[in-house]
Amino acid sequence: MGDLVFGESFGCLEKSDYHPWVKLIFDSVKSSSYIRCSKYWSWLTPIIQYFVLPEKLKQRRMELQKWAKGRAEYRKSLKTDRLDLISGFLKPDSGITHQEYLATVQTVIIAGSETTATLLSGVTYFLLKNPEKLKKLAEEIRTSFTSADEINFVSVNKLSYLLACLNEALRLYPPVPDAFPRNTGENWESICGMDVPPNVNQKTNRAPVNPN
């Protein structure tokens, strides 16, 4: 992921160790689970943040944000025609501001580093536990392409069994076992047959009320 975003590898395989950025992601995920729970009792939030988010973690986050900004500037300075996850943002006509570019770089690193590796580990494990499914998947891939040049985002998305395997792995072995909280807007909404008032979210934890 480091190579696809910053133009250089994190070197995790060579060192057999996590990059500091990935370590920070793990630590932040653990802390955020407590903070998410505290939203149900808003008076607990400052206390939880005080004990769960030590100054050391905050300092590491600030340092790595500065590091990520520096690597993003480095990637932007590269004069290359390589296609990666960031190349489209660097085109003169992309319409992306510099701040949007920096924010996207950090988001892609967080969302695509260990999460992708976790999913691949999961789908590999389940396929090895089910040889007949692995055989079927291998047959679909090998009969769909005659050379590596034919493999791209468009052609891969036509492999229905591959997509089914990935979706099933996401269900059984989710990299992020969580869901985004559902928020209502300014109007009443009907969710699962229940009328939910405006501005309801996980933090307010307001119970659904029927307007009638």
Backbone as a printed PyTorch tensor [residue, N CA C, xyz], in Angstrom:
tensor([[[  0.8210,  -1.1990,   0.0000],
         [  0.0000,   0.0000,   0.0000],
         [  0.8640,   1.2620,   0.0000]],

        [[  1.9850,   1.2010,   0.6880],
         [  2.8950,   2.3470,   0.6730],
         [  3.3690,   2.6700,  -0.7230]],

        [[  3.6530,   1.6360,  -1.5090],
         [  4.1210,   1.8330,  -2.8750],
         [  3.0120,   2.3920,  -3.7610]],

        [[  1.7760,   1.9270,  -3.5600],
         [  0.6600,   2.3590,  -4.3920],
         [  0.1970,   3.7720,  -4.0580]],

        [[  0.5570,   4.2660,  -2.8850],
         [  0.1270,   5.6090,  -2.4820],
         [  1.2880,   6.5960,  -2.4940]],

        [[  2.3930,   6.2380,  -1.8270],
         [  3.5190,   7.1560,  -1.6740],
         [  4.6310,   6.9550,  -2.6980]],

        [[  4.5280,   5.8970,  -3.4800],
         [  5.5670,   5.6490,  -4.4710],
         [  6.7690,   4.9190,  -3.9250]],

        [[  6.6900,   4.4350,  -2.6880],
         [  7.7680,   3.6520,  -2.1060],
         [  7.1970,   2.7030,  -1.0580]],

        [[  7.8150,   1.5530,  -0.9220],
         [  7.3090,   0.5180,  -0.0340],
         [  7.5190,   0.8790,   1.4350]],

        [[  6.6490,   0.3470,   2.2970],
         [  6.8270,   0.4800,   3.7350],
         [  7.9280,  -0.4500,   4.2500]],

        [[  8.3080,  -1.4460,   3.4470],
         [  9.3760,  -2.3600,   3.8420],
         [  8.9770,  -3.3530,   4.9180]],

        [[  7.6830,  -3.6040,   5.0670],
         [  7.2210,  -4.5090,   6.1330],
         [  7.6880,  -5.9470,   5.9030]],

        [[  7.6760,  -6.4040,   4.6500],
         [  8.0910,  -7.7740,   4.3640],
         [  9.5870,  -7.9520,   4.5890]],

        [[ 10.3540,  -6.9480,   4.2000],
         [ 11.8050,  -7.0410,   4.3830],
         [ 12.1780,  -7.0570,   5.8590]],

        [[ 11.4620,  -6.2850,   6.6670],
         [ 11.7920,  -6.1760,   8.0870],
         [ 10.9890,  -7.1390,   8.9570]],

        [[  9.9740,  -7.7860,   8.3680],
         [  9.0790,  -8.6720,   9.1300],
         [  8.4990,  -7.9500,  10.3450]],

        [[  8.0780,  -6.7170,  10.1190],
         [  7.5340,  -5.9200,  11.2130],
         [  6.5410,  -4.9190,  10.6380]],

        [[  5.6420,  -4.4330,  11.5020],
         [  4.6810,  -3.4380,  11.0770],
         [  5.3320,  -2.0690,  10.9550]],

        [[  4.8520,  -1.3000,   9.9930],
         [  5.2500,   0.0950,   9.8830],
         [  4.5950,   0.8790,  11.0170]],

        [[  5.2450,   1.9140,  11.5510],
         [  4.6410,   2.6990,  12.6350],
         [  3.2360,   3.1850,  12.3240]],

        [[  2.9660,   3.4760,  11.0460],
         [  1.6370,   3.9400,  10.6730],
         [  0.6040,   2.8390,  10.9110]],

        [[  0.9470,   1.6030,  10.5500],
         [  0.0220,   0.4870,  10.7540],
         [ -0.1600,   0.2060,  12.2430]],

        [[  0.9050,   0.3090,  13.0120],
         [  0.7990,   0.1260,  14.4630],
         [ -0.1550,   1.1420,  15.0670]],

        [[ -0.0640,   2.3810,  14.5830],
         [ -0.9510,   3.4240,  15.0900],
         [ -2.4070,   3.1040,  14.7620]],

        [[ -2.6470,   2.5430,  13.5790],
         [ -4.0100,   2.1720,  13.1920],
         [ -4.5770,   1.1540,  14.1720]],

        [[ -3.7850,   0.1410,  14.5110],
         [ -4.2300,  -0.8780,  15.4570],
         [ -4.5680,  -0.2600,  16.8090]],

        [[ -3.6700,   0.5840,  17.3000],
         [ -3.8920,   1.2110,  18.6010],
         [ -5.1290,   2.1170,  18.5770]],

        [[ -5.3290,   2.8090,  17.4560],
         [ -6.4710,   3.7090,  17.3470],
         [ -7.7830,   2.9400,  17.2800]],

        [[ -7.7620,   1.7890,  16.6020],
         [ -8.9780,   0.9760,  16.5150],
         [ -9.3930,   0.4940,  17.8950]],

        [[ -8.4170,   0.0660,  18.6940],
         [ -8.7280,  -0.3890,  20.0520],
         [ -9.3210,   0.7460,  20.8800]],

        [[ -8.7260,   1.9270,  20.7490],
         [ -9.2170,   3.0660,  21.5270],
         [-10.5900,   3.5160,  21.0490]],

        [[-10.7990,   3.5130,  19.7310],
         [-12.0660,   4.0110,  19.1970],
         [-13.2430,   3.1390,  19.6000]],

        [[-13.0040,   1.8490,  19.8550],
         [-14.1030,   0.9800,  20.2790],
         [-14.6490,   1.4290,  21.6210]],

        [[-13.7720,   1.8620,  22.5230],
         [-14.2200,   2.3700,  23.8160],
         [-14.9240,   3.7160,  23.6530]],

        [[-14.3700,   4.5460,  22.7890],
         [-14.9630,   5.8660,  22.5860],
         [-16.3440,   5.7370,  21.9480]],

        [[-16.4750,   4.7860,  20.9990],
         [-17.7780,   4.5680,  20.3610],
         [-18.8110,   4.1620,  21.4020]],

        [[-18.4400,   3.2810,  22.3030],
         [-19.3660,   2.8360,  23.3540],
         [-19.7520,   3.9860,  24.2810]],

        [[-18.7940,   4.8740,  24.5360],
         [-19.0720,   5.9730,  25.4570],
         [-20.0880,   6.9540,  24.8900]],

        [[-20.3290,   6.9200,  23.5730],
         [-21.2850,   7.8380,  22.9650],
         [-22.6980,   7.6040,  23.4830]],

        [[-22.9560,   6.3930,  23.9660],
         [-24.2920,   6.1110,  24.5070],
         [-24.5260,   6.8310,  25.8290]],

        [[-23.4530,   7.1890,  26.5040],
         [-23.5410,   7.9410,  27.7520],
         [-22.5670,   9.1160,  27.6170]],

        [[-23.0570,  10.1990,  27.0520],
         [-22.1970,  11.3150,  26.6550],
         [-21.3570,  11.8520,  27.8080]],

        [[-21.8480,  11.7500,  29.0310],
         [-21.0810,  12.2590,  30.1630],
         [-19.8200,  11.4410,  30.4090]],

        [[-19.7790,  10.2220,  29.8350],
         [-18.5980,   9.3710,  29.9980],
         [-17.5010,   9.6900,  28.9760]],

        [[-17.8670,  10.3580,  27.8940],
         [-16.9180,  10.5670,  26.7960],
         [-15.6180,  11.2350,  27.2380]],

        [[-15.6500,  12.3570,  27.9780],
         [-14.3780,  12.9740,  28.3990],
         [-13.5330,  12.0600,  29.2740]],

        [[-14.1960,  11.2760,  30.1320],
         [-13.4550,  10.3770,  31.0170],
         [-12.7820,   9.2750,  30.2180]],

        [[-13.5460,   8.6900,  29.2770],
         [-13.0000,   7.6120,  28.4410],
         [-11.8340,   8.1330,  27.6110]],

        [[-12.0030,   9.3100,  27.0290],
         [-10.9370,   9.8720,  26.2020],
         [ -9.6870,  10.1410,  27.0270]],

        [[ -9.8750,  10.5320,  28.2750],
         [ -8.7190,  10.8270,  29.1280],
         [ -7.9090,   9.5680,  29.4200]],

        [[ -8.6020,   8.4700,  29.6870],
         [ -7.9060,   7.2460,  30.0690],
         [ -7.5100,   6.3890,  28.8650]],

        [[ -8.3060,   6.4180,  27.7850],
         [ -8.0660,   5.5390,  26.6360],
         [ -7.1410,   6.1790,  25.6080]],

        [[ -7.1270,   7.5210,  25.5560],
         [ -6.2760,   8.2170,  24.5930],
         [ -5.1430,   8.9150,  25.3320]],

        [[ -4.1150,   8.1910,  25.7100],
         [ -2.9960,   8.8140,  26.4150],
         [ -2.2660,   9.8120,  25.5330]],

        [[ -1.5250,  10.6940,  26.1650],
         [ -0.7940,  11.7260,  25.4240],
         [  0.1860,  11.1130,  24.4300]],

        [[  0.7380,   9.9550,  24.7830],
         [  1.6980,   9.3000,  23.8980],
         [  1.0530,   8.9300,  22.5790]],

        [[ -0.1910,   8.4210,  22.6490],
         [ -0.8980,   8.0480,  21.4240],
         [ -1.2190,   9.2810,  20.5990]],

        [[ -1.6370,  10.3580,  21.2530],
         [ -1.9370,  11.5970,  20.5420],
         [ -0.6810,  12.1350,  19.8600]],

        [[  0.4680,  12.0520,  20.5590],
         [  1.7220,  12.5390,  19.9980],
         [  2.1400,  11.7190,  18.7930]],

        [[  1.9780,  10.4000,  18.8940],
         [  2.3120,   9.5300,  17.7630],
         [  1.4420,   9.8540,  16.5610]],

        [[  0.1740,  10.1210,  16.8120],
         [ -0.7360,  10.4320,  15.7130],
         [ -0.3100,  11.7180,  15.0170]],

        [[  0.0620,  12.7320,  15.7770],
         [  0.4960,  13.9920,  15.1970],
         [  1.7810,  13.8100,  14.4000]],

        [[  2.7270,  13.0330,  14.9400],
         [  3.9870,  12.8000,  14.2520],
         [  3.7790,  12.0610,  12.9350]],

        [[  2.8950,  11.0520,  12.9430],
         [  2.6670,  10.2790,  11.7310],
         [  1.8590,  11.0690,  10.7090]],

        [[  1.0220,  11.9870,  11.1720],
         [  0.3210,  12.8510,  10.2260],
         [  1.3020,  13.7610,   9.5020]],

        [[  2.3040,  14.2640,  10.2460],
         [  3.3520,  15.0700,   9.6220],
         [  4.1650,  14.2210,   8.6460]],

        [[  4.4480,  12.9810,   9.0480],
         [  5.1950,  12.0800,   8.1730],
         [  4.4150,  11.7990,   6.8950]],

        [[  3.1110,  11.5210,   7.0330],
         [  2.2750,  11.2300,   5.8750],
         [  2.2050,  12.4320,   4.9390]],

        [[  2.1410,  13.6290,   5.5150],
         [  2.1120,  14.8310,   4.6970],
         [  3.4030,  14.9650,   3.8990]],

        [[  4.5350,  14.6580,   4.5490],
         [  5.8160,  14.7180,   3.8530],
         [  5.9170,  13.7180,   2.7310]],

        [[  5.4230,  12.4740,   2.9610],
         [  5.4740,  11.4490,   1.9200],
         [  4.5210,  11.7960,   0.7790]],

        [[  3.3830,  12.4220,   1.1230],
         [  2.4340,  12.8240,   0.0840],
         [  3.0410,  13.9040,  -0.8080]],

        [[  3.7870,  14.8310,  -0.1830],
         [  4.4750,  15.8610,  -0.9630],
         [  5.5400,  15.2360,  -1.8590]],

        [[  6.2230,  14.2140,  -1.3160],
         [  7.2430,  13.5100,  -2.1100],
         [  6.6180,  12.8450,  -3.3270]],

        [[  5.4770,  12.1470,  -3.1060],
         [  4.8000,  11.4810,  -4.2260],
         [  4.3640,  12.4950,  -5.2680]],

        [[  3.9250,  13.6550,  -4.8190],
         [  3.4650,  14.6890,  -5.7410],
         [  4.6140,  15.2460,  -6.5600]],

        [[  5.8170,  15.2150,  -6.0050],
         [  6.9800,  15.7710,  -6.6940],
         [  7.5740,  14.8130,  -7.7280]],

        [[  7.1860,  13.5500,  -7.6750],
         [  7.7320,  12.5670,  -8.6050],
         [  7.2580,  12.8540, -10.0300]],

        [[  8.1780,  12.8710, -10.9450],
         [  7.8440,  13.0550, -12.3540],
         [  7.7880,  11.6730, -13.0010]],

        [[  6.6120,  11.0640, -12.9620],
         [  6.4750,   9.6980, -13.4520],
         [  5.0970,   9.5020, -14.0580]],

        [[  5.0090,   8.5530, -14.9710],
         [  3.7420,   8.2210, -15.6210],
         [  3.1020,   6.9870, -15.0030]],

        [[  3.6660,   6.5050, -13.8960],
         [  3.1340,   5.3030, -13.2630],
         [  1.6810,   5.5070, -12.8400]],

        [[  0.9000,   4.4310, -12.9450],
         [ -0.4910,   4.4590, -12.5290],
         [ -0.6120,   3.7800, -11.1740]],

        [[ -1.1000,   4.5070, -10.2060],
         [ -1.3170,   3.9380,  -8.8810],
         [ -2.5880,   4.5380,  -8.2950]],

        [[ -2.8030,   4.3780,  -7.0130],
         [ -4.0460,   4.8450,  -6.3990],
         [ -4.1430,   6.3650,  -6.3130]],

        [[ -3.0240,   7.0460,  -6.4900],
         [ -3.0070,   8.5010,  -6.3230],
         [ -2.8180,   9.2300,  -7.6510]],

        [[ -2.3950,   8.5470,  -8.6870],
         [ -2.0360,   9.2090,  -9.9460],
         [ -3.1740,  10.0610, -10.5050]],

        [[ -4.4180,   9.5970, -10.3720],
         [ -5.5480,  10.3690, -10.8880],
         [ -5.7420,  11.6930, -10.1730]],

        [[ -5.3680,  11.7500,  -8.8920],
         [ -5.5050,  12.9840,  -8.1110],
         [ -4.4710,  14.0300,  -8.5180]],

        [[ -3.3960,  13.5790,  -9.1460],
         [ -2.2960,  14.4900,  -9.4610],
         [ -2.3820,  15.0710, -10.8690]],

        [[ -3.4090,  14.7060, -11.6090],
         [ -3.5710,  15.2630, -12.9410],
         [ -3.9870,  16.7340, -12.8440]],

        [[ -3.4990,  17.5680, -13.7480],
         [ -3.8170,  19.0060, -13.6840],
         [ -5.3150,  19.2910, -13.7060]],

        [[ -6.0930,  18.4460, -14.3770],
         [ -7.5340,  18.6840, -14.5120],
         [ -8.3550,  17.8360, -13.5410]],

        [[ -7.7290,  17.3370, -12.4810],
         [ -8.4430,  16.4540, -11.5510],
         [ -9.5090,  17.1900, -10.7420]],

        [[ -9.3070,  18.4800, -10.5180],
         [-10.2560,  19.2430,  -9.7170],
         [-10.0950,  19.0170,  -8.2280]],

        [[ -9.0310,  18.3260,  -7.8360],
         [ -8.7790,  18.0270,  -6.4230],
         [ -7.8740,  19.1050,  -5.8310]],

        [[ -8.2960,  19.6710,  -4.7010],
         [ -7.4590,  20.6570,  -4.0300],
         [ -6.3190,  19.9640,  -3.2940]],

        [[ -5.3420,  20.7610,  -2.8850],
         [ -4.1980,  20.1880,  -2.1780],
         [ -4.6250,  19.5790,  -0.8470]],

        [[ -5.5220,  20.2290,  -0.1330],
         [ -5.9920,  19.7080,   1.1490],
         [ -6.7830,  18.4120,   0.9570]],

        [[ -7.5720,  18.3460,  -0.1000],
         [ -8.3100,  17.1180,  -0.3990],
         [ -7.3510,  15.9810,  -0.7350]],

        [[ -6.2890,  16.3210,  -1.4400],
         [ -5.2790,  15.3190,  -1.7800],
         [ -4.6190,  14.7620,  -0.5250]],

        [[ -4.2050,  15.6350,   0.3870],
         [ -3.5550,  15.1860,   1.6140],
         [ -4.4980,  14.3430,   2.4660]],

        [[ -5.7580,  14.7590,   2.5760],
         [ -6.7260,  14.0100,   3.3690],
         [ -7.0010,  12.6450,   2.7560]],

        [[ -7.0640,  12.5840,   1.4270],
         [ -7.3440,  11.3160,   0.7450],
         [ -6.1980,  10.3390,   0.9190]],

        [[ -4.9770,  10.8430,   0.8480],
         [ -3.8060,   9.9800,   1.0170],
         [ -3.8560,   9.2760,   2.3700]],

        [[ -4.1320,  10.0220,   3.4230],
         [ -4.1880,   9.4220,   4.7560],
         [ -5.3500,   8.4390,   4.8680]],

        [[ -6.4770,   8.7770,   4.2570],
         [ -7.6370,   7.8910,   4.3100],
         [ -7.3580,   6.5710,   3.6020]],

        [[ -6.7240,   6.6430,   2.4310],
         [ -6.4260,   5.4290,   1.6690],
         [ -5.4670,   4.5340,   2.4410]],

        [[ -4.4720,   5.1250,   3.0930],
         [ -3.5220,   4.3350,   3.8730],
         [ -4.2320,   3.6340,   5.0250]],

        [[ -5.0880,   4.3540,   5.7190],
         [ -5.8030,   3.7670,   6.8540],
         [ -6.7670,   2.6840,   6.3900]],

        [[ -7.5140,   2.9710,   5.3200],
         [ -8.5590,   2.0530,   4.8790],
         [ -8.0220,   0.8780,   4.0750]],

        [[ -6.8540,   1.0240,   3.4820],
         [ -6.4150,   0.0020,   2.5510],
         [ -5.1950,  -0.8000,   2.9310]],

        [[ -4.5870,  -0.5100,   4.0810],
         [ -3.3560,  -1.2370,   4.4160],
         [ -3.6680,  -2.5650,   5.0930]],

        [[ -3.8490,  -2.5490,   6.3980],
         [ -4.0520,  -3.7990,   7.1280],
         [ -5.4200,  -4.4150,   6.8500]],

        [[ -6.4070,  -3.6060,   6.5070],
         [ -7.7210,  -4.1490,   6.1980],
         [ -7.6740,  -5.0570,   4.9750]],

        [[ -6.9610,  -4.6230,   3.9370],
         [ -6.8280,  -5.4370,   2.7330],
         [ -6.0870,  -6.7280,   3.0320]],

        [[ -5.0040,  -6.6380,   3.8050],
         [ -4.2260,  -7.8210,   4.1570],
         [ -5.0590,  -8.7980,   4.9840]],

        [[ -5.8820,  -8.2640,   5.8820],
         [ -6.7250,  -9.1140,   6.7100],
         [ -7.7410,  -9.8640,   5.8690]],

        [[ -8.3830,  -9.1780,   4.9320],
         [ -9.3540,  -9.8400,   4.0650],
         [ -8.6930, -10.9260,   3.2190]],

        [[ -7.5250, -10.6250,   2.6500],
         [ -6.8270, -11.6130,   1.8310],
         [ -6.4200, -12.8310,   2.6550]],

        [[ -6.0340, -12.5950,   3.8920],
         [ -5.6990, -13.7120,   4.7870],
         [ -6.9280, -14.5740,   5.0380]],

        [[ -8.0570, -13.9150,   5.2540],
         [ -9.2870, -14.6460,   5.5240],
         [ -9.7610, -15.4660,   4.3440]],

        [[ -9.8010, -14.8520,   3.1550],
         [-10.2880, -15.5780,   1.9820],
         [ -9.3420, -16.7170,   1.6120]],

        [[ -8.0330, -16.5240,   1.8180],
         [ -7.0690, -17.5930,   1.5530],
         [ -7.2850, -18.7660,   2.5080]],

        [[ -7.5240, -18.4500,   3.7730],
         [ -7.7590, -19.4970,   4.7750],
         [ -8.9980, -20.3220,   4.4240]],

        [[-10.0950, -19.6550,   4.1130],
         [-11.3300, -20.3810,   3.8220],
         [-11.2320, -21.1840,   2.5290]],

        [[-10.5180, -20.6680,   1.5480],
         [-10.3500, -21.4120,   0.2960],
         [ -9.4950, -22.6620,   0.5160]],

        [[ -8.4540, -22.5410,   1.3310],
         [ -7.6160, -23.7010,   1.6200],
         [ -8.3720, -24.7430,   2.4430]],

        [[ -9.3310, -24.3120,   3.2360],
         [-10.1540, -25.2390,   4.0110],
         [-11.2290, -25.9020,   3.1510]],

        [[-11.4640, -25.3460,   1.9710],
         [-12.4750, -25.8830,   1.0520],
         [-11.8510, -26.0610,  -0.3290]],

        [[-11.0970, -27.1440,  -0.5310],
         [-10.3500, -27.3530,  -1.7860],
         [-11.2250, -27.3110,  -3.0300]],

        [[-12.4590, -27.8120,  -2.9320],
         [-13.3210, -27.8190,  -4.1200],
         [-13.6910, -26.4000,  -4.5420]],

        [[-13.8380, -25.4970,  -3.5560],
         [-14.1260, -24.0970,  -3.8820],
         [-12.8950, -23.4190,  -4.4730]],

        [[-11.7290, -23.7580,  -3.9420],
         [-10.4830, -23.2130,  -4.4730],
         [-10.2890, -23.6510,  -5.9230]],

        [[-10.5980, -24.9050,  -6.2040],
         [-10.4670, -25.4260,  -7.5680],
         [-11.4050, -24.6980,  -8.5170]],

        [[-12.6370, -24.4600,  -8.0700],
         [-13.6140, -23.7570,  -8.9060],
         [-13.1690, -22.3240,  -9.1790]],

        [[-12.6280, -21.6590,  -8.1640],
         [-12.1540, -20.2860,  -8.3380],
         [-10.9610, -20.2370,  -9.2830]],

        [[-10.0240, -21.1600,  -9.0950],
         [ -8.8410, -21.1900,  -9.9610],
         [ -9.2380, -21.4330, -11.4170]],

        [[-10.2290, -22.2890, -11.6160],
         [-10.6920, -22.5660, -12.9770],
         [-11.3220, -21.3300, -13.6040]],

        [[-12.1140, -20.5690, -12.8110],
         [-12.7340, -19.3630, -13.3490],
         [-11.6710, -18.3560, -13.7730]],

        [[-10.6570, -18.1580, -12.9430],
         [ -9.6160, -17.1730, -13.2410],
         [ -8.7790, -17.5940, -14.4400]],

        [[ -8.3700, -18.8530, -14.4630],
         [ -7.4610, -19.3180, -15.5200],
         [ -8.1320, -19.4570, -16.8740]],

        [[ -9.4410, -19.6190, -16.8800],
         [-10.1490, -19.7050, -18.1650],
         [-10.6410, -18.3410, -18.6420]],

        [[-10.5120, -17.3190, -17.7950],
         [-10.9890, -15.9800, -18.1640],
         [ -9.8900, -15.1210, -18.7720]],

        [[ -8.6300, -15.4750, -18.5120],
         [ -7.5120, -14.6700, -19.0080],
         [ -6.4890, -15.5540, -19.7090]],

        [[ -5.8970, -15.0110, -20.7490],
         [ -4.8230, -15.7140, -21.4470],
         [ -3.4650, -15.1150, -21.1300]],

        [[ -3.4440, -13.9020, -20.5610],
         [ -2.1870, -13.2740, -20.1640],
         [ -2.4650, -12.2830, -19.0380]],

        [[ -1.3970, -11.9130, -18.3260],
         [ -1.5440, -10.9780, -17.2080],
         [ -1.9950,  -9.5980, -17.6790]],

        [[ -1.7220,  -9.2550, -18.9420],
         [ -2.1010,  -7.9480, -19.4690],
         [ -3.6160,  -7.7720, -19.5310]],

        [[ -4.3530,  -8.8660, -19.5350],
         [ -5.8060,  -8.7820, -19.6240],
         [ -6.4600,  -8.5300, -18.2570]],

        [[ -5.6790,  -8.6200, -17.1960],
         [ -6.2250,  -8.4600, -15.8430],
         [ -6.2260,  -6.9850, -15.4590]],

        [[ -7.3880,  -6.4290, -15.2340],
         [ -7.5250,  -5.0490, -14.7960],
         [ -8.7860,  -4.9190, -13.9530]],

        [[ -9.0730,  -3.7120, -13.4780],
         [-10.2230,  -3.4950, -12.6030],
         [-11.5370,  -3.8970, -13.2730]],

        [[-11.6600,  -3.6230, -14.5650],
         [-12.9000,  -3.9140, -15.2750],
         [-13.0780,  -5.4080, -15.4760]],

        [[-12.0400,  -6.0820, -15.9780],
         [-12.1590,  -7.5120, -16.2690],
         [-12.3110,  -8.3520, -15.0080]],

        [[-11.6380,  -7.9600, -13.9330],
         [-11.7400,  -8.7200, -12.6790],
         [-13.1510,  -8.6420, -12.1070]],

        [[-13.8060,  -7.5060, -12.2840],
         [-15.1560,  -7.3440, -11.7540],
         [-16.1990,  -8.1590, -12.5080]],

        [[-15.7910,  -8.8470, -13.5460],
         [-16.6910,  -9.7380, -14.2700],
         [-16.6000, -11.1800, -13.7710]],

        [[-15.6840, -11.4350, -12.8480],
         [-15.5180, -12.7870, -12.3020],
         [-16.4890, -12.9720, -11.1340]],

        [[-17.6330, -13.5250, -11.4350],
         [-18.7020, -13.6070, -10.4400],
         [-18.3300, -14.4870,  -9.2530]],

        [[-17.6240, -15.5990,  -9.4950],
         [-17.3000, -16.4960,  -8.3770],
         [-16.2190, -15.8830,  -7.4810]],

        [[-15.2770, -15.1660,  -8.0780],
         [-14.2550, -14.4720,  -7.2960],
         [-14.8980, -13.4340,  -6.3890]],

        [[-15.8230, -12.6600,  -6.9330],
         [-16.5110, -11.6430,  -6.1390],
         [-17.3330, -12.2880,  -5.0210]],

        [[-17.9400, -13.4520,  -5.3310],
         [-18.7160, -14.1580,  -4.3140],
         [-17.8130, -14.6220,  -3.1680]],

        [[-16.6240, -15.1070,  -3.5060],
         [-15.6700, -15.5460,  -2.4750],
         [-15.2330, -14.3850,  -1.6020]],

        [[-14.9610, -13.2450,  -2.2110],
         [-14.5410, -12.0660,  -1.4470],
         [-15.6640, -11.5600,  -0.5530]],

        [[-16.8830, -11.5440,  -1.0810],
         [-18.0200, -11.0920,  -0.2800],
         [-18.2820, -12.0290,   0.8980]],

        [[-18.1390, -13.3290,   0.6670],
         [-18.3490, -14.2850,   1.7450],
         [-17.2530, -14.1590,   2.7990]],

        [[-16.0220, -13.9030,   2.3590],
         [-14.9260, -13.6980,   3.3140],
         [-15.1570, -12.4290,   4.1360]],

        [[-15.7060, -11.4000,   3.5020],
         [-16.0310, -10.1710,   4.2370],
         [-17.0980, -10.4390,   5.2960]],

        [[-18.0210, -11.3490,   4.9980],
         [-19.0730, -11.6760,   5.9620],
         [-18.5340, -12.5020,   7.1290]],

        [[-17.6820, -13.4900,   6.8080],
         [-17.1930, -14.4030,   7.8410],
         [-15.9690, -13.8680,   8.5810]],

        [[-15.1900, -13.0360,   7.9160],
         [-13.9150, -12.5830,   8.4880],
         [-13.7320, -11.0960,   8.2050]],

        [[-14.6340, -10.2530,   8.7220],
         [-14.5850,  -8.8240,   8.3940],
         [-13.3430,  -8.1440,   8.9610]],

        [[-12.5950,  -7.4130,   8.1460],
         [-11.4220,  -6.6800,   8.6380],
         [-11.7870,  -5.6540,   9.7000]],

        [[-12.9620,  -5.0580,   9.5640],
         [-13.4410,  -4.0730,  10.5430],
         [-14.8190,  -4.5360,  11.0100]],

        [[-14.8940,  -5.2170,  12.1370],
         [-16.1820,  -5.7400,  12.6120],
         [-17.0450,  -4.6480,  13.2110]],

        [[-17.4590,  -3.7320,  12.3770],
         [-18.2420,  -2.6010,  12.8480],
         [-19.0740,  -2.1000,  11.6860]],

        [[-19.9770,  -1.2120,  11.9530],
         [-20.7990,  -0.6090,  10.9050],
         [-20.9090,   0.8800,  11.1760]],

        [[-21.0680,   1.6310,  10.1230],
         [-21.2250,   3.0700,  10.2910],
         [-22.5840,   3.3590,  10.9300]],

        [[-22.6270,   4.2640,  11.9030],
         [-23.9050,   4.5790,  12.5450],
         [-24.8590,   5.2400,  11.5650]],

        [[-26.0970,   4.8710,  11.6620],
         [-27.1010,   5.4680,  10.7750],
         [-27.5840,   6.7750,  11.3820]],

        [[-27.5540,   7.8340,  10.6050],
         [-27.9920,   9.1500,  11.0570],
         [-29.1690,   9.6150,  10.2160]],

        [[-30.1450,  10.2110,  10.8600],
         [-31.2500,  10.8020,  10.1110],
         [-30.9550,  12.2720,   9.8820]],

        [[-31.5670,  12.8120,   8.8550],
         [-31.3530,  14.2180,   8.5130],
         [-32.3480,  15.1280,   9.2030]],

        [[-32.8260,  16.1100,   8.4610],
         [-33.7240,  17.1010,   9.0450],
         [-35.1800,  16.6420,   9.0390]],

        [[-35.4560,  15.5450,   8.3470],
         [-36.8380,  15.0820,   8.2210],
         [-37.0430,  13.7610,   8.9550]],

        [[-38.2910,  13.4380,   9.2130],
         [-38.6170,  12.1300,   9.7670],
         [-38.3090,  11.0570,   8.7410]],

        [[-37.8090,   9.9250,   9.1950],
         [-37.4780,   8.8200,   8.3130],
         [-38.1930,   7.5620,   8.7900]],

        [[-38.4750,   6.6770,   7.8390],
         [-39.0570,   5.3800,   8.1720],
         [-37.9860,   4.3170,   8.0010]],

        [[-37.5880,   3.6840,   9.1020],
         [-36.5340,   2.6710,   9.0960],
         [-37.0910,   1.3740,   9.6740]],

        [[-37.1080,   0.3340,   8.8440],
         [-37.6250,  -0.9740,   9.2750],
         [-39.0400,  -0.8490,   9.8490]],

        [[-39.8370,  -0.0160,   9.2110],
         [-41.2140,   0.1330,   9.6270],
         [-41.4220,   1.0320,  10.8270]],

        [[-40.3810,   1.6560,  11.3210],
         [-40.4950,   2.5400,  12.4820],
         [-40.2160,   3.9820,  12.0650]],

        [[-41.0040,   4.9020,  12.6080],
         [-40.8040,   6.3200,  12.3280],
         [-39.7320,   6.8770,  13.2640]],

        [[-38.6870,   7.4340,  12.6680],
         [-37.5540,   7.9430,  13.4410],
         [-37.4840,   9.4550,  13.2620]],

        [[-37.3880,  10.2070,  14.3650],
         [-37.3830,  11.6790,  14.2820],
         [-36.1000,  12.2170,  13.6660]],

        [[-36.0810,  13.4960,  13.3520],
         [-34.8780,  14.1060,  12.7500],
         [-33.6950,  14.1210,  13.7110]],

        [[-32.5200,  14.1840,  13.1250],
         [-31.2630,  14.3700,  13.8740],
         [-31.0280,  13.3000,  14.9370]],

        [[-31.3480,  12.0660,  14.6000],
         [-31.0760,  10.9490,  15.4970],
         [-29.8140,  10.2500,  15.0200]],

        [[-28.8950,  10.0210,  15.9300],
         [-27.6880,   9.2910,  15.5840],
         [-27.2290,   8.5130,  16.7990]],

        [[-26.0870,   7.8650,  16.6470],
         [-25.5980,   7.0220,  17.7320],
         [-25.2750,   7.8380,  18.9720]],

        [[-24.8270,   9.0660,  18.7700],
         [-24.4150,   9.8660,  19.9180],
         [-25.6080,  10.3060,  20.7610]],

        [[-26.6770,  10.7610,  20.0800],
         [-27.8280,  11.2210,  20.8370],
         [-28.5960,  10.0640,  21.4420]],

        [[-28.5970,   8.9210,  20.7240],
         [-29.2380,   7.7100,  21.2480],
         [-30.6920,   7.9560,  21.6220]],

        [[-31.3950,   8.7190,  20.7940],
         [-32.7990,   9.0070,  21.0540],
         [-33.6650,   7.8590,  20.5400]],

        [[-34.6980,   7.5230,  21.2650],
         [-35.5740,   6.4280,  20.8770],
         [-36.5330,   6.8890,  19.7880]],

        [[-36.9040,   5.9880,  18.8460],
         [-37.8650,   6.3440,  17.8120],
         [-39.2090,   6.7580,  18.3970]],

        [[-39.7890,   7.7870,  17.8180],
         [-41.0810,   8.2710,  18.2930],
         [-42.0080,   8.4100,  17.1020]],

        [[-43.2240,   7.9430,  17.2510],
         [-44.2030,   8.0490,  16.1630],
         [-44.7990,   9.4450,  16.1560]],

        [[-44.7380,  10.1600,  15.0130],
         [-45.2540,  11.5300,  14.9840],
         [-46.7590,  11.5970,  15.1290]],

        [[-47.4310,  10.4740,  14.9280],
         [-48.8820,  10.4460,  15.0360],
         [-49.3140,  10.0880,  16.4650]]])
